[in-house]
Amino acid sequence: MNKRVFLPVVVVASFILTGCSQDMIEQGEEQRNSMGNAEPAASPEATDPAGEVIEFDPIDDIDLVTSTHTDTEIKDGGIGVRTGDKLFVGDVDMLTSGKARETAIDPDAADISANAGKFAVARADHNEVELVDPSAPSNPNTIVPVGDDVTVAAPLFGGGIIAGSDTEERVWIYAEDGTELDTFTVARPSDYLLAQEQTDDDDRVVRINRFDTTIQDLHVEGRQGGTLRVGLGVGKVAFGENGMVLAADATGNRMLVYTTDEVVRLHQMVPTDGSPWDVAWDSKRRLAWVSSTETNTVTAYDLSQGVPLEKGKLNTVADAQSLIVLEDGSLVLGSASGDGLQVIDPATVDSATN
Protein backbone atom coordinates (compact mmCIF):
# COMPACT_ATOMS: atom_id res chain seq x y z
CA MET A 1 0.00 0.00 0.00
CA ASN A 2 2.75 2.43 0.85
CA LYS A 3 4.41 1.89 -2.51
CA ARG A 4 1.15 2.43 -4.36
CA VAL A 5 0.56 5.64 -2.41
CA PHE A 6 4.02 7.17 -2.68
CA LEU A 7 5.21 6.06 -6.11
CA PRO A 8 2.96 8.48 -8.10
CA VAL A 9 4.07 11.34 -5.89
CA VAL A 10 7.74 10.58 -6.56
CA VAL A 11 7.05 10.34 -10.29
CA VAL A 12 5.18 13.66 -10.30
CA ALA A 13 7.98 15.30 -8.32
CA SER A 14 10.46 13.93 -10.82
CA PHE A 15 8.46 15.44 -13.67
CA ILE A 16 8.33 18.79 -11.85
CA LEU A 17 12.08 18.79 -11.19
CA THR A 18 12.78 17.79 -14.78
CA GLY A 19 10.55 20.59 -16.03
CA CYS A 20 12.22 23.16 -13.76
CA SER A 21 15.67 22.00 -14.81
CA GLN A 22 14.73 22.25 -18.49
CA ASP A 23 13.35 25.77 -17.95
CA MET A 24 16.56 26.81 -16.19
CA ILE A 25 18.67 25.35 -19.01
CA GLU A 26 16.63 27.18 -21.66
CA GLN A 27 16.80 30.45 -19.71
CA GLY A 28 20.56 30.05 -19.34
CA GLU A 29 20.99 29.38 -23.06
CA GLU A 30 18.80 32.38 -23.92
CA GLN A 31 20.86 34.58 -21.61
CA ARG A 32 24.14 33.37 -23.11
CA ASN A 33 22.85 33.93 -26.63
CA SER A 34 21.91 37.54 -25.79
CA MET A 35 25.22 38.40 -24.12
CA GLY A 36 27.64 40.85 -25.68
CA ASN A 37 27.49 43.13 -28.72
CA ALA A 38 24.88 45.28 -27.00
CA GLU A 39 22.97 47.90 -28.98
CA PRO A 40 20.96 50.79 -27.54
CA ALA A 41 17.19 50.44 -27.76
CA ALA A 42 15.49 52.87 -30.13
CA SER A 43 13.70 55.62 -28.24
CA PRO A 44 10.07 56.67 -28.45
CA GLU A 45 9.37 60.27 -29.39
CA ALA A 46 10.73 62.62 -26.73
CA THR A 47 8.21 64.25 -24.38
CA ASP A 48 9.08 67.56 -22.72
CA PRO A 49 12.87 67.12 -22.44
CA ALA A 50 14.37 69.12 -19.58
CA GLY A 51 16.51 72.20 -20.15
CA GLU A 52 17.39 73.56 -23.59
CA VAL A 53 17.57 71.52 -26.79
CA ILE A 54 19.89 72.82 -29.50
CA GLU A 55 19.59 71.71 -33.12
CA PHE A 56 22.46 69.38 -33.99
CA ASP A 57 23.34 66.62 -36.42
CA PRO A 58 23.07 63.04 -35.07
CA ILE A 59 25.65 62.72 -32.28
CA ASP A 60 27.75 59.58 -31.97
CA ASP A 61 29.71 60.50 -28.85
CA ILE A 62 30.42 63.28 -26.33
CA ASP A 63 33.41 63.49 -24.02
CA LEU A 64 34.90 66.12 -21.71
CA VAL A 65 38.36 67.24 -20.67
CA THR A 66 38.97 69.29 -17.55
CA SER A 67 41.57 71.93 -18.29
CA THR A 68 44.03 73.34 -15.77
CA HIS A 69 44.81 76.24 -18.11
CA THR A 70 43.50 79.66 -17.07
CA ASP A 71 44.42 81.44 -20.31
CA THR A 72 41.98 79.59 -22.55
CA GLU A 73 38.68 81.04 -23.66
CA ILE A 74 37.01 77.63 -23.49
CA LYS A 75 34.92 77.14 -20.37
CA ASP A 76 34.60 73.75 -18.64
CA GLY A 77 37.94 72.61 -20.09
CA GLY A 78 36.50 71.46 -23.40
CA ILE A 79 33.58 69.45 -24.76
CA GLY A 80 34.16 67.10 -27.66
CA VAL A 81 31.10 66.26 -29.79
CA ARG A 82 31.49 63.68 -32.55
CA THR A 83 29.04 63.63 -35.45
CA GLY A 84 29.87 61.13 -38.16
CA ASP A 85 33.16 62.26 -39.73
CA LYS A 86 33.64 65.42 -37.63
CA LEU A 87 34.76 66.21 -34.08
CA PHE A 88 33.66 69.58 -32.70
CA VAL A 89 35.58 70.91 -29.69
CA GLY A 90 34.61 73.91 -27.58
CA ASP A 91 32.22 74.90 -24.81
CA VAL A 92 28.43 75.04 -24.95
CA ASP A 93 28.39 78.60 -26.31
CA MET A 94 30.91 77.73 -29.04
CA LEU A 95 29.02 74.59 -30.01
CA THR A 96 25.71 76.41 -30.33
CA SER A 97 27.15 79.43 -32.18
CA GLY A 98 29.11 77.40 -34.74
CA LYS A 99 32.49 78.59 -33.40
CA ALA A 100 33.69 75.22 -32.14
CA ARG A 101 36.96 73.82 -33.49
CA GLU A 102 36.30 71.21 -36.18
CA THR A 103 38.47 68.16 -36.88
CA ALA A 104 37.82 65.64 -39.66
CA ILE A 105 37.85 62.04 -38.44
CA ASP A 106 37.32 58.56 -39.81
CA PRO A 107 33.54 57.91 -39.70
CA ASP A 108 34.27 54.31 -38.68
CA ALA A 109 36.60 55.34 -35.82
CA ALA A 110 35.98 54.17 -32.27
CA ASP A 111 34.57 56.56 -29.66
CA ILE A 112 36.77 59.50 -28.69
CA SER A 113 38.62 59.21 -25.38
CA ALA A 114 39.65 62.10 -23.11
CA ASN A 115 42.33 62.40 -20.43
CA ALA A 116 45.14 64.72 -19.35
CA GLY A 117 43.54 67.72 -21.06
CA LYS A 118 43.31 66.14 -24.54
CA PHE A 119 41.01 64.14 -26.79
CA ALA A 120 42.33 61.11 -28.67
CA VAL A 121 40.91 60.06 -32.02
CA ALA A 122 42.27 56.82 -33.50
CA ARG A 123 42.56 57.08 -37.29
CA ALA A 124 43.06 53.48 -38.33
CA ASP A 125 42.75 54.47 -41.99
CA HIS A 126 45.92 56.59 -41.63
CA ASN A 127 47.84 54.53 -39.00
CA GLU A 128 47.80 57.44 -36.59
CA VAL A 129 46.17 58.82 -33.47
CA GLU A 130 45.20 62.49 -33.45
CA LEU A 131 45.40 64.42 -30.18
CA VAL A 132 43.21 67.52 -29.86
CA ASP A 133 44.09 70.06 -27.15
CA PRO A 134 41.16 72.40 -26.39
CA SER A 135 43.44 74.80 -24.50
CA ALA A 136 45.44 75.56 -27.66
CA PRO A 137 42.83 76.00 -30.41
CA SER A 138 45.22 77.89 -32.68
CA ASN A 139 47.84 75.12 -32.62
CA PRO A 140 47.68 72.18 -35.02
CA ASN A 141 46.59 68.85 -33.61
CA THR A 142 49.33 66.42 -32.59
CA ILE A 143 49.62 63.41 -34.90
CA VAL A 144 51.03 60.23 -33.32
CA PRO A 145 52.14 57.61 -35.88
CA VAL A 146 51.09 54.10 -34.78
CA GLY A 147 51.09 50.53 -36.06
CA ASP A 148 48.69 48.94 -38.53
CA ASP A 149 46.58 47.21 -35.86
CA VAL A 150 45.73 50.26 -33.71
CA THR A 151 42.01 51.13 -33.66
CA VAL A 152 41.50 52.68 -30.19
CA ALA A 153 43.59 55.01 -28.02
CA ALA A 154 43.57 57.18 -24.91
CA PRO A 155 45.87 60.08 -23.90
CA LEU A 156 48.25 59.59 -20.97
CA PHE A 157 49.53 62.01 -18.34
CA GLY A 158 52.83 63.56 -19.35
CA GLY A 159 52.20 63.04 -23.05
CA GLY A 160 51.87 60.04 -25.27
CA ILE A 161 49.07 57.53 -25.61
CA ILE A 162 48.06 53.99 -24.83
CA ALA A 163 46.65 52.26 -27.91
CA GLY A 164 44.77 49.04 -28.56
CA SER A 165 43.30 46.94 -31.33
CA ASP A 166 39.88 45.50 -32.07
CA THR A 167 41.54 42.44 -33.64
CA GLU A 168 44.73 41.89 -31.60
CA GLU A 169 45.06 40.92 -27.92
CA ARG A 170 47.72 43.59 -27.32
CA VAL A 171 48.19 47.21 -26.31
CA TRP A 172 51.01 49.63 -27.09
CA ILE A 173 52.35 52.75 -25.39
CA TYR A 174 53.63 55.47 -27.70
CA ALA A 175 55.38 58.78 -27.15
CA GLU A 176 53.85 61.73 -28.99
CA ASP A 177 56.48 61.45 -31.73
CA GLY A 178 55.37 57.87 -32.45
CA THR A 179 58.19 56.10 -30.62
CA GLU A 180 56.91 52.77 -29.29
CA LEU A 181 57.79 52.75 -25.59
CA ASP A 182 56.22 49.44 -24.59
CA THR A 183 53.78 46.75 -25.62
CA PHE A 184 52.14 43.86 -23.77
CA THR A 185 49.37 41.32 -24.22
CA VAL A 186 45.84 41.70 -22.86
CA ALA A 187 42.95 39.30 -22.37
CA ARG A 188 40.96 40.18 -25.49
CA PRO A 189 40.89 42.70 -28.36
CA SER A 190 39.80 46.21 -27.30
CA ASP A 191 36.76 48.15 -28.49
CA TYR A 192 37.47 51.11 -26.20
CA LEU A 193 40.27 52.44 -23.99
CA LEU A 194 39.75 54.92 -21.17
CA ALA A 195 42.40 56.54 -18.98
CA GLN A 196 42.20 58.81 -15.94
CA GLU A 197 45.04 60.89 -14.54
CA GLN A 198 45.55 60.33 -10.80
CA THR A 199 46.89 62.64 -8.10
CA ASP A 200 50.12 60.62 -7.92
CA ASP A 201 50.79 61.53 -11.58
CA ASP A 202 49.92 58.04 -12.72
CA ASP A 203 47.08 56.92 -15.00
CA ARG A 204 44.33 54.40 -14.35
CA VAL A 205 43.47 52.63 -17.59
CA VAL A 206 40.66 50.22 -18.49
CA ARG A 207 39.80 48.51 -21.73
CA ILE A 208 36.40 47.26 -22.90
CA ASN A 209 35.49 44.36 -25.17
CA ARG A 210 31.87 44.57 -26.28
CA PHE A 211 31.78 41.14 -27.95
CA ASP A 212 32.17 39.26 -24.67
CA THR A 213 31.11 42.29 -22.54
CA THR A 214 34.24 42.47 -20.38
CA ILE A 215 36.30 45.12 -18.62
CA GLN A 216 40.01 44.84 -17.80
CA ASP A 217 42.34 47.15 -15.91
CA LEU A 218 45.76 47.88 -17.41
CA HIS A 219 48.96 49.09 -15.76
CA VAL A 220 50.97 51.63 -17.72
CA GLU A 221 54.24 50.18 -16.41
CA GLY A 222 53.61 47.24 -18.72
CA ARG A 223 51.24 44.58 -17.41
CA GLN A 224 47.61 43.61 -17.68
CA GLY A 225 45.29 43.39 -14.70
CA GLY A 226 42.14 41.41 -13.98
CA THR A 227 39.22 40.84 -16.33
CA LEU A 228 35.56 40.87 -15.27
CA ARG A 229 32.24 40.45 -17.03
CA VAL A 230 30.16 43.62 -17.43
CA GLY A 231 26.62 42.32 -17.05
CA LEU A 232 24.95 40.97 -20.17
CA GLY A 233 25.92 43.68 -22.64
CA VAL A 234 28.12 46.67 -21.90
CA GLY A 235 27.23 50.05 -23.38
CA LYS A 236 29.49 52.97 -22.51
CA VAL A 237 31.80 53.40 -19.52
CA ALA A 238 33.19 56.44 -17.69
CA PHE A 239 35.56 57.12 -14.83
CA GLY A 240 34.19 58.58 -11.63
CA GLU A 241 36.48 59.75 -8.85
CA ASN A 242 39.69 58.07 -7.66
CA GLY A 243 39.65 55.38 -10.31
CA MET A 244 36.00 54.39 -9.87
CA VAL A 245 34.47 53.20 -13.15
CA LEU A 246 30.79 53.41 -14.08
CA ALA A 247 29.44 51.04 -16.74
CA ALA A 248 26.04 50.73 -18.38
CA ASP A 249 24.77 47.16 -18.74
CA ALA A 250 22.48 47.90 -21.67
CA THR A 251 21.13 44.36 -22.03
CA GLY A 252 20.75 43.71 -18.29
CA ASN A 253 19.20 47.13 -17.51
CA ARG A 254 21.70 47.91 -14.76
CA MET A 255 24.50 50.29 -13.91
CA LEU A 256 27.63 48.61 -12.57
CA VAL A 257 30.25 50.34 -10.41
CA TYR A 258 33.86 49.09 -10.38
CA THR A 259 36.94 50.06 -8.38
CA THR A 260 40.46 49.92 -9.86
CA ASP A 261 42.67 50.54 -6.82
CA GLU A 262 44.86 47.45 -7.31
CA VAL A 263 42.80 45.26 -9.58
CA VAL A 264 39.37 45.84 -11.11
CA ARG A 265 36.56 44.78 -8.75
CA LEU A 266 32.78 44.97 -8.98
CA HIS A 267 31.70 47.25 -6.13
CA GLN A 268 27.99 47.96 -6.67
CA MET A 269 25.15 47.42 -9.10
CA VAL A 270 21.73 49.02 -9.41
CA PRO A 271 18.69 48.40 -11.66
CA THR A 272 17.97 51.25 -14.09
CA ASP A 273 15.35 52.31 -16.58
CA GLY A 274 15.32 50.29 -19.79
CA SER A 275 18.36 50.15 -22.06
CA PRO A 276 20.88 52.27 -20.15
CA TRP A 277 23.59 53.33 -22.58
CA ASP A 278 25.84 56.11 -21.26
CA VAL A 279 27.04 57.06 -17.79
CA ALA A 280 28.74 60.08 -16.20
CA TRP A 281 30.05 61.17 -12.83
CA ASP A 282 28.75 64.39 -11.26
CA SER A 283 31.63 65.64 -9.11
CA LYS A 284 29.66 68.67 -7.89
CA ARG A 285 26.83 66.60 -6.38
CA ARG A 286 28.79 63.34 -6.05
CA LEU A 287 26.20 61.44 -8.04
CA ALA A 288 26.34 58.88 -10.86
CA TRP A 289 24.10 59.56 -13.85
CA VAL A 290 22.86 57.09 -16.46
CA SER A 291 20.84 57.77 -19.62
CA SER A 292 18.26 55.19 -20.74
CA THR A 293 17.16 55.27 -24.37
CA GLU A 294 14.11 53.03 -23.92
CA THR A 295 12.44 55.57 -21.62
CA ASN A 296 14.09 58.88 -22.64
CA THR A 297 15.28 59.46 -19.07
CA VAL A 298 18.50 60.32 -17.27
CA THR A 299 18.66 59.18 -13.64
CA ALA A 300 20.96 60.11 -10.75
CA TYR A 301 22.18 57.69 -8.08
CA ASP A 302 23.91 58.29 -4.76
CA LEU A 303 26.65 55.66 -4.35
CA SER A 304 27.80 56.70 -0.88
CA GLN A 305 25.44 54.52 1.17
CA GLY A 306 26.68 51.06 0.21
CA VAL A 307 23.47 50.42 -1.73
CA PRO A 308 22.93 52.89 -4.61
CA LEU A 309 19.95 55.19 -4.01
CA GLU A 310 17.99 56.95 -6.76
CA LYS A 311 18.16 60.71 -6.24
CA GLY A 312 16.35 62.16 -9.25
CA LYS A 313 15.20 61.74 -12.84
CA LEU A 314 14.84 64.06 -15.85
CA ASN A 315 13.37 63.67 -19.33
CA THR A 316 15.79 63.58 -22.26
CA VAL A 317 15.82 63.94 -26.01
CA ALA A 318 15.20 60.77 -28.01
CA ASP A 319 18.13 58.36 -28.38
CA ALA A 320 20.28 60.12 -25.77
CA GLN A 321 23.27 57.83 -26.30
CA SER A 322 25.87 60.35 -25.07
CA LEU A 323 26.12 62.03 -21.66
CA ILE A 324 28.57 64.23 -19.74
CA VAL A 325 28.37 66.41 -16.63
CA LEU A 326 30.14 69.78 -16.71
CA GLU A 327 32.09 71.26 -13.82
CA ASP A 328 29.26 73.70 -13.05
CA GLY A 329 26.82 70.78 -12.67
CA SER A 330 25.09 71.07 -16.05
CA LEU A 331 24.12 67.89 -17.88
CA VAL A 332 24.84 67.64 -21.61
CA LEU A 333 23.24 64.86 -23.65
CA GLY A 334 23.43 64.08 -27.35
CA SER A 335 20.79 62.43 -29.52
CA ALA A 336 22.05 59.79 -31.95
CA SER A 337 19.02 60.27 -34.19
CA GLY A 338 19.17 64.04 -34.71
CA ASP A 339 16.88 65.10 -31.86
CA GLY A 340 19.49 67.62 -30.74
CA LEU A 341 22.11 68.57 -28.16
CA GLN A 342 20.40 68.86 -24.77
CA VAL A 343 21.81 71.14 -22.05
CA ILE A 344 20.21 70.96 -18.60
CA ASP A 345 21.22 73.88 -16.37
CA PRO A 346 22.42 73.37 -12.76
CA ALA A 347 19.28 74.85 -11.20
CA THR A 348 17.04 72.35 -13.02
CA VAL A 349 19.34 69.48 -12.04
CA ASP A 350 19.43 70.64 -8.40
CA SER A 351 15.64 70.81 -8.32
CA ALA A 352 15.39 67.19 -9.56
CA THR A 353 17.96 65.78 -7.15
CA ASN A 354 17.16 67.62 -3.89
N, C-alpha and C positions, 0 to 999 in steps of 0.2 A: 504493500500500500504506500509506503513512504516513497519508493522509487517512482510509482505512478503519479504521486502528487508533485514531487520535486523535479522530475526530469523535464517537463514542459517549461517550468520556470527557468531552469538552467539554459535550455535551448533558446528561449525568448531573450534572456539576458545576453546570450552569445550573439544573437542577431543584432541586439541593440548596440553592443560593444563594437561589432563588426561595422555597423552602419556609421557609428561615431568616428571610428578610425578612418573609414573611407572618406567621410566628410573632411576630417582634419588633413588627410593626404591631399585631397583635391584643393582645399583652401591653401595649403602650403605650396602646391604646384602653381596655383593661380598667382600667389604672391611673388614667387620666384620669377614667373614669366613677366610680371609687371615691373620688376626692379630695374633700375638704371635707365639711362637715356630719357630722363624726364623732360616733359614739355609743359609750358604753362597753359592752363585752361583758357580758352577764349572767354572774354568778358561779355556780360550783357551790356546794354546801353547804359552809360553813366547817368546817375541821378543826383543832381545837386552836389557836385564835387566841392569840397571845402577850398577856401582860399581863392587864388586867382589862377585862371587857366590861360596860357599864352599859346597862340597858334605856332605849331612846330611840325616839321616833317616827322615821320615815324622814327622813334628813338630806340636804338638797340641797347644802349648802355649809358650810365652816368657814373662818374667817379669824382672824388674830391681830394685835393691836396691841401694841407694846412701849411701856409707859408710863414716862415720866421722873418721874412724881409719886411721892413717898414717903408721902403722907398718905392713900392709897387702900387700902381693905381687899382689893382685888382683886389676887391674885398673878398674875405673868406678864403684867402689863399688861392683858390682857383677851382672852378667847376669844369669838368670835361664832359661834353655831351657828344656821343657818337650817333650819327645818322647815316647808315649805309656806308658810303665811301668817303665820309668827311668826319673829322673831329673838330668840334668847336670848343675853344677854351676861353674862359673869362669869368665874370661874375654874373649875377642875375640881370643887372641892368645892361651889361654888354651883350648878353645872349638875347635879350628882348629887343634891343635897339639895332641889332645887326652888326655890332662892332666887335664881336668876339673874334679871336684869332682862329683861322681856319687851316687845317692840315689835311691833305689828301691821304687816305689810307686804303689798304686792300679791303674790299667789301666782304671778303671771306675771312678776315682776320679775327682772332679770338678777342674776347672782351679786353678793354683797356685796363691797366693796373696802375695804381698810384701809390707812391711812397717817397719819403725823403724829398718832398717838394717837387716831384716830377711825375709825369705820366709816361708809361711805356706802351708803345704800339709795336707789336711784332709784325714785320712785313716779310712773310715767308716767300712771297713772290720775288723779293729782291735780296734775300739772305741778309737781312738787317733788322735791327730794332731801332725805332725812332724814339728819342727822349724829348718830351716837350716840357719846357720850364715856364710856368705862368708868370714868374717874377721877372722874366727877361723877354718880354714880347717882341722886342726889336731884334733880338739875336736869332740866328738860324737854329733850327732844331739840331740836336746832337744825333749823329748817325753811328750806330755801333755795328760793325760788320760781324756776322755770326755764321755758323755752319748751316749746311743744307737742311738739317732736320729740325731746326728751331721753329716753333710755331707759337710759343707763349713766352712771356717775359715779365719781370717785375724789377723796378729800380731798387738799388741797395744804398744804404747810408754810406757816405764817403765817395760816391760815384760807382759806376759800373752797374751791372745787371746780373740777375740769375735768370737763366733761360731753360726752357723745357721743350718737349716734343710730344705731339699727339700720336706718334707712331713708335717712338723709342723709349725704353725704360731707363732714361738717363737725364741728368740736368748738367748744365755748364755754368760757370761763373766767368764773366768777361769784364775786363776793364773797358772804359769808355772808348779807347782807341781800337777795340776789337781783339786785344790780346787775351787769349784763353788762359785764365788763372788756375782753373781747377775743373774737374768733371768727376761725377760719381753716379753710380746706378741708383735707381729708385724702384719702388714696388711695381708701378704700372706707368704707362704713358700719361701725359698731363694735358688736361683740357684747360686748366687755369692755374696761374701762380699768383700768390698774394704775399706781400712782405709788409712788415710794420717795424719802423725804427723804434728802438727801445732806449730808455734813459741811460743805459750803460754803453751806448753807442754801438750796440749790436743790432741785428735784424732777426725778428721772428719770421719764418717763412712756412707757408703751407701750400700744398698742391692738391688739386681736385681731379678726379677721374669720374666723368659722368656716366661712362658705360657701366662700370660696376659700382657706382655711387659711393666712392671712398674718399677719405681725406688722409693726408700724411704730412707730418711735420718734417722739415728739412733743416739741417744745421749748416750754416754758411762755411764753417771750417772744414766741411768736406765729408759729411756722412748723412745718411738718411735716418729718420726716426721711425716711430710707430705708424701703423696704418689701421684705420677704423672705418667701419661702414657708416654712411650718412643716411640713415633711414632707408626708405624704399626708392627714392629718386631725388638726388640733390639738385636744387636750383642754383641760386647764387649764394656766395659767402662773403662775409665782411669781418674785419677785425673790430673788436670792441676795445676795452682798455687793458693794458698790461698783458697783451698776448691772448686775451680771450677771443674766441672765434664764434661768430653767429652763422648758422647755416639753415637755409630753408629746405625742408623735406617736402618737395612739391607733391610727390605721389602719396606720401603718408600723412599730409596735412598737419605738419608739426614744425616747430622751430627747435633746433638743437643747439646747445651751447657747449663749446669745448674749451678746455684750458690747454696751454702749450708751454707750461713752465719748464718741464724737463722732457716730457714726452706727451703727445696729444692724448687727452682723456675726455670722455663724455662727462659733462658736469651736470647738465639739466636738460629737460625737454618739456615742451608745452604744446598742447593741441592749439591749432589756429583755425581761422576761417579757411574755406576751401581754396586749394591750389596756391599756397604761399610761394612766392617766387624770389623776391629780393628782401634783403635785411639791411639794417643800418643801426649804428650805435649813436645815441643821443647823449653826448658828454655833459651838456648843460643840465639835463634833468636826470641823468643816469638811468636811462630807459633803453630797452631794445625795441626796435620797430620792425614790423614785417608787413609787406604788401601782399594782398591775396587777390588774384585776378578773377577768380570765380565769383567773388562777391563785391568787387570794386571797393575794397576797404583797406585801410592801413591801421594797424593795431599796435599799441604800446604795452610793454610788459616790464614790470619791476622784477629784477633778478636777485635782489639783495636779501630776500627772505628765505632762501633755501628752495622754496617752491615758487616758480614764476607766477606773478599775479598780474592780471589784466588791469591796466590803468586808464585806458581810453581808446576810442576808435573814431576814425574820420572817413568820410566818403572820398573816393578817388576818381580820377579819369578812368576810362575803359583801358584795359590791358596795361595797367601800371606795372611794367616789368622792370623798372629801374627806380632806385630810391637812394637818397642821401639825406643827411641832416647837417645843416650848416652850423658854424660856430655860434651864431646868434640864436639858434634853436628853431630856425625855419626848416620845414620839410620841403624837399624838391623831388617830384616824381615825374617820370617820363612814360608816355603812352607809346607802345610798340605798334599801334595801329593808326597813328595820326590824330589821336584825340587831344594832343597838346602837351605842353610842359606845365606842370601844376606846381605852384609855389604857395605853401601854407604858412602864413606869418606866425611869429612866436605867440602873439596874443591868442590866436585861434587855437593853437596847439596847447597852450597853457589851460585854456578854458576846457578843453576835452580831457585833460589828464589830471586836473585838480579835483 
